[in-house]
Amino acid sequence: MKYVASWQYQWNSSASENEASIQRALQAYSKWTPVAGLTYHQFLGRLDNRGGFVVVETDDPLNLLDAPSKFGFFSDYDIYPVVDIVEAIRANQEGVEFRKGLG
């Protein structure tokens, strides 16, 4: 199953506290390795430096706990299960056909 995760940095403290937080996050990130069983298709940072996005694939959704459990002190995460657009369009078309039969 594919997922898109987004994160937004918690820039809600004083400048010195935010600076300490980013230093701690960079220290933690330097020790991080991707969890086995999680395939990264894209790993993207936002140009406004407020967070980023990742497109991953895994058979075990528990693998998605890796980043929030390690970096949740610094970022807020949202994780969405997704499908390729062709599959989404196919499901929408099936829904249209189903509703046509309702009368």
N, CA, C and O of each residue as an XYZ file, in Angstrom:
412
protein
N       0.843     -1.171      0.000
C       0.000      0.000      0.000
C       0.892      1.239      0.000
O       1.932      1.279      0.657
N       0.458      2.244     -0.751
C       1.198      3.510     -0.798
C       0.606      4.502      0.194
O      -0.592      4.489      0.481
N       1.474      5.356      0.705
C       1.081      6.406      1.636
C       1.824      7.689      1.288
O       2.957      7.661      0.805
N       1.166      8.806      1.541
C       1.829     10.107      1.495
C       1.807     10.641      2.913
O       0.752     10.731      3.541
N       2.958     10.986      3.400
C       3.047     11.607      4.720
C       3.538     13.034      4.543
O       4.400     13.319      3.711
N       2.974     13.909      5.337
C       3.458     15.285      5.359
C       3.839     15.615      6.793
O       3.293     15.065      7.749
N       4.779     16.515      6.909
C       5.140     16.980      8.247
C       5.335     18.480      8.195
O       5.714     19.059      7.176
N       5.060     19.082      9.339
C       5.263     20.518      9.486
C       6.031     20.737     10.775
O       5.667     20.231     11.837
N       7.102     21.505     10.654
C       7.931     21.782     11.817
C       7.166     22.612     12.841
O       6.321     23.433     12.484
N       7.463     22.396     14.080
C       6.819     23.109     15.176
C       7.623     24.367     15.513
O       8.358     24.398     16.500
N       7.477     25.391     14.690
C       8.180     26.664     14.916
C       7.297     27.554     15.782
O       6.837     28.597     15.314
N       7.052     27.175     17.011
C       6.131     27.930     17.847
C       6.743     28.345     19.187
O       6.026     28.643     20.142
N       8.043     28.360     19.242
C       8.731     28.763     20.470
C       9.560     30.007     20.186
O       9.443     30.613     19.121
N      10.386     30.379     21.133
C      11.283     31.513     20.907
C      12.335     31.129     19.868
O      12.523     29.947     19.581
N      13.005     32.106     19.317
C      14.041     31.845     18.311
C      15.120     30.917     18.873
O      15.553     29.990     18.188
N      15.553     31.153     20.098
C      16.607     30.306     20.674
C      16.098     28.883     20.931
O      16.846     27.922     20.754
N      14.850     28.742     21.341
C      14.291     27.399     21.546
C      14.105     26.674     20.212
O      14.360     25.474     20.116
N      13.660     27.402     19.182
C      13.548     26.792     17.852
C      14.920     26.352     17.345
O      15.051     25.282     16.750
N      15.931     27.169     17.579
C      17.295     26.832     17.145
C      17.779     25.568     17.852
O      18.379     24.698     17.220
N      17.529     25.458     19.145
C      17.924     24.262     19.889
C      17.165     23.042     19.378
O      17.721     21.947     19.291
N      15.900     23.236     19.044
C      15.086     22.140     18.547
C      15.589     21.635     17.198
O      15.675     20.425     16.987
N      15.924     22.549     16.279
C      16.429     22.123     14.966
C      17.779     21.424     15.113
O      18.057     20.461     14.398
N      18.606     21.893     16.020
C      19.886     21.224     16.241
C      19.668     19.810     16.765
O      20.353     18.876     16.347
N      18.723     19.655     17.672
C      18.413     18.326     18.219
C      17.833     17.425     17.124
O      18.170     16.244     17.045
N      16.962     17.985     16.283
C      16.373     17.208     15.193
C      17.445     16.767     14.199
O      17.435     15.621     13.749
N      18.364     17.660     13.853
C      19.437     17.298     12.922
C      20.350     16.227     13.519
O      20.833     15.345     12.809
N      20.577     16.312     14.814
C      21.377     15.288     15.498
C      20.663     13.933     15.420
O      21.279     12.910     15.122
N      19.359     13.945     15.691
C      18.592     12.699     15.630
C      18.555     12.165     14.199
O      18.711     10.965     13.975
N      18.349     13.054     13.238
C      18.266     12.630     11.841
C      19.592     12.017     11.370
O      19.587     11.092     10.558
N      20.716     12.518     11.868
C      22.009     11.975     11.455
C      22.192     10.526     11.916
O      23.011      9.799     11.354
N      21.442     10.103     12.926
C      21.523      8.731     13.451
C      20.444      7.828     12.850
O      20.476      6.614     13.050
N      19.491      8.407     12.120
C      18.333      7.685     11.604
C      18.680      6.895     10.355
O      19.447      7.355      9.509
N      18.115      5.713     10.244
C      18.184      4.934      9.010
C      16.763      4.500      8.667
O      15.961      4.240      9.564
N      16.445      4.421      7.380
C      15.096      3.996      6.997
C      14.758      2.618      7.547
O      15.600      1.720      7.571
N      13.539      2.469      7.978
C      13.087      1.202      8.545
C      12.957      0.170      7.417
O      12.520      0.501      6.314
N      13.333     -1.063      7.699
C      13.196     -2.141      6.718
C      11.712     -2.346      6.416
O      10.868     -2.242      7.306
N      11.415     -2.632      5.184
C      10.039     -2.875      4.803
C       9.284     -1.636      4.367
O       8.088     -1.704      4.082
N       9.965     -0.515      4.312
C       9.360      0.745      3.889
C      10.153      1.244      2.692
O      11.334      1.569      2.818
N       9.509      1.307      1.532
C      10.164      1.760      0.312
C       9.850      3.238      0.105
O       8.685      3.632      0.072
N      10.885      4.045     -0.033
C      10.730      5.488     -0.249
C      10.747      5.765     -1.747
O      11.734      5.484     -2.426
N       9.650      6.317     -2.256
C       9.569      6.689     -3.664
C       9.982      8.143     -3.872
O      10.648      8.470     -4.854
N       9.588      9.006     -2.952
C       9.991     10.416     -3.001
C      10.117     10.918     -1.579
O       9.330     10.545     -0.709
N      11.108     11.767     -1.342
C      11.348     12.380     -0.040
C      11.601     13.848     -0.334
O      12.652     14.191     -0.874
N      10.657     14.726      0.010
C      10.671     16.105     -0.463
C      10.608     17.100      0.688
O       9.900     16.891      1.673
N      11.358     18.182      0.546
C      11.288     19.290      1.498
C      10.562     20.460      0.882
O      10.720     20.741     -0.306
N       9.764     21.148      1.684
C       9.043     22.324      1.203
C      10.015     23.485      1.017
O      10.952     23.650      1.798
N       9.791     24.281     -0.012
C      10.664     25.423     -0.286
C      10.546     26.520      0.769
O      11.458     27.334      0.914
N       9.448     26.552      1.500
C       9.308     27.551      2.559
C       9.935     27.082      3.877
O       9.845     27.777      4.889
N      10.562     25.915      3.863
C      11.254     25.347      5.021
C      10.323     25.116      6.212
O      10.744     25.207      7.365
N       9.066     24.820      5.927
C       8.105     24.561      7.003
C       7.814     23.082      7.180
O       7.039     22.711      8.062
N       8.422     22.220      6.354
C       8.152     20.798      6.472
C       8.487     20.063      5.195
O       9.401     20.450      4.467
N       7.741     18.996      4.921
C       8.008     18.221      3.724
C       6.983     17.139      3.512
O       5.971     17.053      4.208
N       7.280     16.306      2.515
C       6.392     15.227      2.106
C       7.235     14.006      1.774
O       8.398     14.115      1.386
N       6.624     12.852      1.936
C       7.271     11.613      1.533
C       6.202     10.692      0.943
O       5.086     10.604      1.456
N       6.564     10.014     -0.135
C       5.715      8.986     -0.725
C       6.412      7.662     -0.453
O       7.538      7.432     -0.894
N       5.722      6.795      0.282
C       6.309      5.520      0.680
C       5.353      4.390      0.359
O       4.168      4.598      0.099
N       5.903      3.187      0.385
C       5.099      1.991      0.163
C       5.509      0.946      1.183
O       6.695      0.755      1.451
N       4.512      0.267      1.754
C       4.783     -0.780      2.734
C       3.594     -1.719      2.821
O       2.460     -1.315      2.564
N       3.847     -2.963      3.182
C       2.785     -3.919      3.449
C       2.363     -3.881      4.913
O       1.328     -4.439      5.277
N       3.155     -3.230      5.749
C       2.882     -3.167      7.186
C       2.722     -1.708      7.617
O       3.720     -0.997      7.740
N       1.496     -1.248      7.848
C       1.306      0.157      8.224
C       2.007      0.542      9.521
O       2.220      1.728      9.771
N       2.367     -0.417     10.341
C       3.105     -0.090     11.567
C       4.475      0.519     11.257
O       5.041      1.230     12.088
N       5.009      0.241     10.057
C       6.279      0.860      9.655
C       6.169      2.384      9.601
O       7.172      3.089      9.711
N       4.949      2.885      9.433
C       4.738      4.330      9.338
C       4.898      5.035     10.677
O       4.942      6.265     10.721
N       4.986      4.290     11.757
C       5.204      4.882     13.080
C       6.646      5.340     13.289
O       6.931      6.073     14.236
N       7.545      4.921     12.424
C       8.966      5.201     12.607
C       9.261      6.697     12.748
O       9.791      7.129     13.772
N       8.928      7.476     11.743
C       9.264      8.907     11.786
C       8.521      9.666     12.880
O       9.157     10.408     13.628
N       7.197      9.513     13.008
C       6.522     10.250     14.079
C       7.030      9.889     15.473
O       7.088     10.750     16.350
N       7.395      8.633     15.684
C       7.878      8.254     17.014
C       9.265      8.809     17.298
O       9.610      9.038     18.458
N      10.066      9.029     16.262
C      11.429      9.521     16.459
C      11.539     11.034     16.319
O      12.396     11.652     16.951
N      10.683     11.637     15.499
C      10.802     13.065     15.212
C       9.560     13.862     15.608
O       9.459     15.049     15.298
N       8.627     13.220     16.285
C       7.403     13.900     16.703
C       7.639     15.035     17.691
O       6.771     15.891     17.863
N       8.790     15.056     18.337
C       9.113     16.159     19.243
C       9.348     17.452     18.479
O       9.379     18.532     19.069
N       9.512     17.341     17.178
C       9.929     18.468     16.357
C       8.959     18.781     15.224
O       8.918     19.910     14.734
N       8.176     17.783     14.804
C       7.292     17.934     13.649
C       5.932     17.306     13.922
O       5.819     16.323     14.655
N       4.910     17.889     13.320
C       3.571     17.308     13.330
C       3.376     16.550     12.030
O       3.711     17.061     10.961
N       2.839     15.334     12.105
C       2.710     14.456     10.953
C       1.249     14.212     10.582
O       0.380     14.128     11.451
N       0.997     14.101      9.293
C      -0.258     13.617      8.739
C       0.104     12.527      7.742
O       1.000     12.708      6.917
N      -0.594     11.389      7.816
C      -0.305     10.259      6.937
C      -1.593      9.836      6.249
O      -2.619      9.619      6.894
N      -1.519      9.724      4.923
C      -2.684      9.403      4.112
C      -2.425      8.163      3.269
O      -1.419      8.101      2.563
N      -3.318      7.166      3.329
C      -3.215      6.067      2.371
C      -3.652      6.583      1.007
O      -4.627      7.328      0.910
N      -2.949      6.200     -0.033
C      -3.243      6.694     -1.378
C      -3.183      5.547     -2.383
O      -2.617      4.487     -2.118
N      -3.792      5.798     -3.553
C      -3.714      4.877     -4.679
C      -3.317      5.678     -5.904
O      -3.455      6.901     -5.927
N      -2.829      4.990     -6.916
C      -2.513      5.654     -8.172
C      -3.791      6.252     -8.740
O      -4.873      5.706     -8.525
N      -3.687      7.357     -9.457
C      -4.851      8.083     -9.943
C      -5.735      7.226    -10.837
O      -6.955      7.389    -10.827
N      -5.153      6.328    -11.600
C      -5.948      5.445    -12.464
C      -6.913      4.609    -11.618
O      -8.072      4.426    -11.990
N      -6.436      4.111    -10.493
C      -7.293      3.325     -9.593
C      -8.372      4.200     -8.971
O      -9.513      3.758     -8.837
N      -8.044      5.418     -8.593
C      -9.028      6.335     -8.009
C     -10.114      6.675     -9.028
O     -11.296      6.711     -8.685
N      -9.721      6.922    -10.270
C     -10.693      7.233    -11.323
C     -11.597      6.029    -11.574
O     -12.806      6.186    -11.748
N     -11.021      4.834    -11.593
C     -11.805      3.613    -11.795
C     -12.855      3.467    -10.683
O     -14.012      3.150    -10.962
N     -12.460      3.694     -9.443
C     -13.399      3.596     -8.323
C     -14.489      4.659     -8.435
O     -15.654      4.382     -8.147
N     -14.119      5.878     -8.853
C     -15.126      6.935     -9.027
C     -16.120      6.563    -10.119
O     -17.320      6.800     -9.978
N     -15.623      5.980    -11.208
C     -16.508      5.577    -12.297
C     -17.468      4.484    -11.833
O     -18.650      4.503    -12.176
N     -16.955      3.531    -11.050
C     -17.828      2.484    -10.507
C     -18.898      3.091     -9.607
O     -20.040      2.632     -9.608
N     -18.541      4.116     -8.841
C     -19.517      4.800     -7.990
C     -20.598      5.490     -8.807
O     -21.776      5.444     -8.451
N     -20.202      6.128     -9.898
C     -21.168      6.781    -10.789
C     -22.129      5.743    -11.348
O     -23.342      5.954    -11.350
N     -21.592      4.626    -11.821
C     -22.443      3.575    -12.386
C     -23.387      3.003    -11.332
O     -24.551      2.731    -11.626
N     -22.907      2.822    -10.132
C     -23.747      2.321     -9.044
C     -24.900      3.275     -8.784
O     -26.045      2.838     -8.665
N     -24.624      4.559     -8.694
C     -25.670      5.536     -8.387
C     -26.688      5.670     -9.524
O     -27.855      5.977     -9.277
N     -26.254      5.442    -10.764
C     -27.187      5.461    -11.895
C     -28.262      4.393    -11.695
O     -29.419      4.610    -12.055
N     -27.900      3.263    -11.135
C     -28.839      2.165    -10.923
C     -29.780      2.390     -9.766
O     -30.698      1.594     -9.569
N     -29.595      3.423     -9.008
C     -30.468      3.683     -7.861
C     -31.819      4.263     -8.278
O     -32.787      4.198     -7.520
N     -31.879      4.823     -9.472
C     -33.142      5.367     -9.968
C     -33.333      6.824     -9.772
O     -34.367      7.369    -10.158
